[in-house]
Amino acid sequence: MSANVETMFFVREKPWHGLGTCVSEALASKEALELAGLNWRVLQEPVYTEQKEPVTGYKVNIRDSDRKVLGVVTNRYKVIQNEEAFAFTDELLGEGIRYETAGSLMGGRKVWLLARMPHEYIISGEHISPYLVFSNTHDGSGAVKVAITPIRVVCNNTLNLALSTAKRSWSMIHKGNIQDKLQEAKETLFMAQNYMNCLNNEFEALKLQKLTDQKVMEYIDTLLPVEENATLQQSKNIKRLREDMKRRYFDAPDLQTIGKNAYRFINAVSDFATHVNPLRRTANYSENLFDRTIDGNPVIDKAYQLIQTA
């Protein structure tokens, strides 16, 4: 059970370690804010030394619901409240938007929400659902991040390829005119249609790129290398992961009719990156996995680079 997940809700299927309140259908923003445990505000108050001397240039971010200290930030830091995040996403995606999950990490220092975008896509003959992810920190450690994450519905895999032809993410720091920056995000994120169109074109090109079984094995070995100084156990672990990835390429029922090509390989790697059991499940494993829905998964990115340089 992850100690980093403080509060959250989820729709139907348990995410990560199954924490949170289960609901039968996606929620509107007001309900989502409450069930996710995000119906609190961040207050900014002066910082003092133990001798009660004011510390100039800094403020402390405090959660109003329990007076929990979230972080010490500079005077230039501008708070984006949780309700503002939902309002931003409501306005961006339009009336009727529903939230699939939202929650708080690390005692409120980091929050996120995920909403299904209103348009569905059939890309290269497959059902792809785009989601919008909004992530924010209240401790001064990171930027506001917004990203489009396409999900291949048949297997619930992320397909957030780093395309050179279209942008899928946006970020901003907590300084300057926040409202102007949020307006910029709204304008930037109308890139969703462009990204999905470019993704469609890329998938069609990947389907035409045939791969031999030998080439697939070489790619898998490159993605999951055995280090020269690896111990016997480490070598066994990497070989186990290689076998897992091979099965996802050669044996997955949903890929049998696609043909042996680069598109099939990218989907197999995506399935591996999204669902594989790690060799060692660290305390923040789930949080890192979620972060990759915004920042991109390095294994998928590397596989895509291998395909492009073939």
KAFEN-V121374 format. One record per residue. N is the residue number from 1. RES is the residue in one small letter. PHI is phi in radians with two decimals (NA if undefined). Layout:
BEGIN
((N	RES	PHI) (N	RES	PHI))
END
This chain:
BEGIN
((1	m	NA) (2	s	-1.37) (3	a	-1.33) (4	n	-1.38) (5	v	-1.43) (6	e	-1.57) (7	t	-2.45) (8	m	-3.02) (9	f	-2.26) (10	f	-2.60) (11	v	-1.80) (12	r	1.11) (13	e	-1.58) (14	k	-1.21) (15	p	-1.60) (16	w	0.87) (17	h	-1.78) (18	g	1.35) (19	l	-1.41) (20	g	1.95) (21	t	-1.72) (22	c	-1.45) (23	v	-2.19) (24	s	-1.47) (25	e	-2.59) (26	a	-1.09) (27	l	-1.95) (28	a	-1.30) (29	s	-1.08) (30	k	-1.10) (31	e	-1.16) (32	a	-1.09) (33	l	-1.02) (34	e	-1.30) (35	l	-1.20) (36	a	-1.37) (37	g	1.25) (38	l	-1.89) (39	n	-1.49) (40	w	-2.43) (41	r	-2.08) (42	v	-1.77) (43	l	-1.76) (44	q	-2.01) (45	e	-2.27) (46	p	-1.11) (47	v	-1.89) (48	y	-2.23) (49	t	-1.36) (50	e	-1.08) (51	q	-1.56) (52	k	1.10) (53	e	-1.58) (54	p	-1.17) (55	v	-1.70) (56	t	-1.30) (57	g	1.52) (58	y	-2.36) (59	k	-2.36) (60	v	-1.96) (61	n	-1.55) (62	i	-2.20) (63	r	-1.37) (64	d	-1.24) (65	s	-1.25) (66	d	-2.46) (67	r	1.08) (68	k	-1.30) (69	v	-1.36) (70	l	-1.68) (71	g	2.96) (72	v	-1.81) (73	v	-2.29) (74	t	-1.36) (75	n	-1.09) (76	r	-1.38) (77	y	-1.22) (78	k	-1.90) (79	v	-1.37) (80	i	-1.96) (81	q	-1.22) (82	n	-1.02) (83	e	-1.16) (84	e	-1.20) (85	a	-1.10) (86	f	-1.17) (87	a	-1.09) (88	f	-1.05) (89	t	-1.20) (90	d	-0.99) (91	e	-1.18) (92	l	-1.17) (93	l	-1.68) (94	g	1.67) (95	e	-1.09) (96	g	1.59) (97	i	-1.11) (98	r	-2.21) (99	y	-1.79) (100	e	-1.46) (101	t	-2.80) (102	a	-2.84) (103	g	3.12) (104	s	-2.18) (105	l	-2.06) (106	m	0.92) (107	g	1.15) (108	g	1.64) (109	r	-1.22) (110	k	-2.36) (111	v	-2.29) (112	w	-2.65) (113	l	-2.56) (114	l	-2.36) (115	a	-2.20) (116	r	-1.33) (117	m	-1.29) (118	p	-1.21) (119	h	-1.77) (120	e	-1.77) (121	y	-2.29) (122	i	-1.85) (123	i	-2.00) (124	s	0.92) (125	g	1.44) (126	e	-2.15) (127	h	-1.42) (128	i	-2.09) (129	s	-1.85) (130	p	-1.50) (131	y	-2.08) (132	l	-1.90) (133	v	-1.97) (134	f	-2.10) (135	s	-2.20) (136	n	-2.50) (137	t	-2.05) (138	h	-1.98) (139	d	-1.95) (140	g	1.48) (141	s	-1.51) (142	g	-2.73) (143	a	-1.56) (144	v	-1.30) (145	k	-2.23) (146	v	-2.29) (147	a	-2.62) (148	i	-1.68) (149	t	-2.21) (150	p	-1.31) (151	i	-2.07) (152	r	-1.36) (153	v	-1.10) (154	v	-1.05) (155	c	-2.28) (156	n	1.05) (157	n	-1.72) (158	t	-1.39) (159	l	-2.23) (160	n	-1.50) (161	l	-1.26) (162	a	-1.47) (163	l	-1.31) (164	s	-1.39) (165	t	-1.67) (166	a	-2.75) (167	k	-1.64) (168	r	-2.14) (169	s	-2.50) (170	w	-2.61) (171	s	-2.54) (172	m	-2.64) (173	i	-1.54) (174	h	-1.47) (175	k	-2.45) (176	g	1.42) (177	n	-1.48) (178	i	-1.11) (179	q	-1.10) (180	d	-1.10) (181	k	-1.19) (182	l	-1.15) (183	q	-1.12) (184	e	-1.09) (185	a	-1.10) (186	k	-1.06) (187	e	-1.20) (188	t	-1.14) (189	l	-1.38) (190	f	-1.30) (191	m	-1.23) (192	a	-0.98) (193	q	-1.07) (194	n	-1.11) (195	y	-1.10) (196	m	-1.14) (197	n	-1.13) (198	c	-1.19) (199	l	-1.10) (200	n	-1.03) (201	n	-1.09) (202	e	-1.19) (203	f	-1.09) (204	e	-1.10) (205	a	-1.17) (206	l	-1.14) (207	k	-1.14) (208	l	-1.41) (209	q	-1.57) (210	k	-1.25) (211	l	-2.23) (212	t	-1.37) (213	d	-1.06) (214	q	-1.10) (215	k	-1.13) (216	v	-1.06) (217	m	-1.09) (218	e	-1.12) (219	y	-1.08) (220	i	-1.13) (221	d	-1.10) (222	t	-1.22) (223	l	-1.20) (224	l	-2.19) (225	p	-1.31) (226	v	-1.68) (227	e	-1.14) (228	e	-1.04) (229	n	-1.74) (230	a	-1.19) (231	t	-1.30) (232	l	-1.04) (233	q	-1.17) (234	q	-1.09) (235	s	-1.10) (236	k	-1.09) (237	n	-1.10) (238	i	-1.14) (239	k	-1.12) (240	r	-1.12) (241	l	-1.14) (242	r	-1.06) (243	e	-1.10) (244	d	-1.07) (245	m	-1.14) (246	k	-1.05) (247	r	-1.05) (248	r	-1.18) (249	y	-1.45) (250	f	-1.47) (251	d	-1.99) (252	a	-1.05) (253	p	-1.02) (254	d	-1.32) (255	l	-1.91) (256	q	-1.14) (257	t	-1.67) (258	i	-1.43) (259	g	1.67) (260	k	-1.61) (261	n	-2.61) (262	a	-1.16) (263	y	-1.11) (264	r	-1.10) (265	f	-1.12) (266	i	-1.06) (267	n	-1.16) (268	a	-1.14) (269	v	-1.16) (270	s	-1.08) (271	d	-1.08) (272	f	-1.09) (273	a	-1.13) (274	t	-1.44) (275	h	-2.16) (276	v	-1.13) (277	n	-1.37) (278	p	-1.20) (279	l	-1.11) (280	r	-2.46) (281	r	-1.54) (282	t	-1.36) (283	a	-1.08) (284	n	-1.86) (285	y	-1.02) (286	s	-1.14) (287	e	-1.11) (288	n	-1.12) (289	l	-1.11) (290	f	-1.15) (291	d	-0.99) (292	r	-1.24) (293	t	-1.19) (294	i	-1.69) (295	d	-1.42) (296	g	1.69) (297	n	-1.62) (298	p	-1.07) (299	v	-1.22) (300	i	-1.14) (301	d	-1.06) (302	k	-1.18) (303	a	-1.08) (304	y	-1.13) (305	q	-1.15) (306	l	-1.07) (307	i	-1.11) (308	q	-1.20) (309	t	-1.65) (310	a	-1.17))
END
